[in-house]
């Protein structure tokens, strides 16, 4: 369940889950859609690296790594 304080994927802690609402970047939207990551997809944080490094995510059963700057632009419900 997503807490009201959580607005994007970077706000989630390791093991927390959320549902993608939208992408706040025109650059990121086509990239996510090409990977099959759509609004409404479930996302779980598998691991985070230090100093705003990549986030390791499981989205709809697909394991991916995203830059912190990209993950910050994925808005959750």
N, C-alpha and C positions, 0 to 999 in steps of 0.2 A: 504494500500500500504506500502511496506517495504522500509524504508530509507536505503541508501547505508552504513550508519554508523552502522546499526544493523546487527550483525553477528550471534547471538544466542538468545534464548528466554529470557535470563536474561537482554538483552539490551532493550527489549520492556517495555513500561510503561503500567500502568493499562489502559485497554480499547483498547490498540493497538493490531493489528493482523499481522500475517505473515503466510508464507507457509514453511513447513518443507522441507529442502533440503536433509539432511543426519544426521547421528549420528556419533559423533567422538569418540565413545567408543565401543569396542567389547563387553563389559559387558552390556552396555545399549541397544544395538540393539535388542537382543532377548526379553528383557523385554518389550520394546516398541511394537515390532511386536506381542507379545502375547496379548497385550491390544488393538490391531488393529490400532495402531498409525504408519502410514507408511509415507515415503517420499511423498510429494504432499498433505499431510493433512493440512487443515487450523487450525491455533491455535490462540486463543485470551487469553490475560492475564486478568483474572477476579480480582485477588487480589495478593498482594505481602506482605510478612511479613518483619519486621525489622531485621537488623543484619544478612542478608543472610539466612533467614529462608525459609520455603517452599513457592513455588509459586502455586497459584490456577489457573488452566487453563481450558479452554474449547477447546477441540480438537475434531473436527468433531461431535459436539453436545454432547460429553462425558465430564463430569466434573471430573477432577483429580487434585491431589496435588502431586507435585514433589519436591524433595530436590533441593536446589539451585545448588548443585554440579552436579546433574543429568541434570537439565534444561540447565546448561551452556554447556553441551555436545550435545545439539540439535541445529544443524546449520540451519539457515534460508536462503531462497533465497533472 
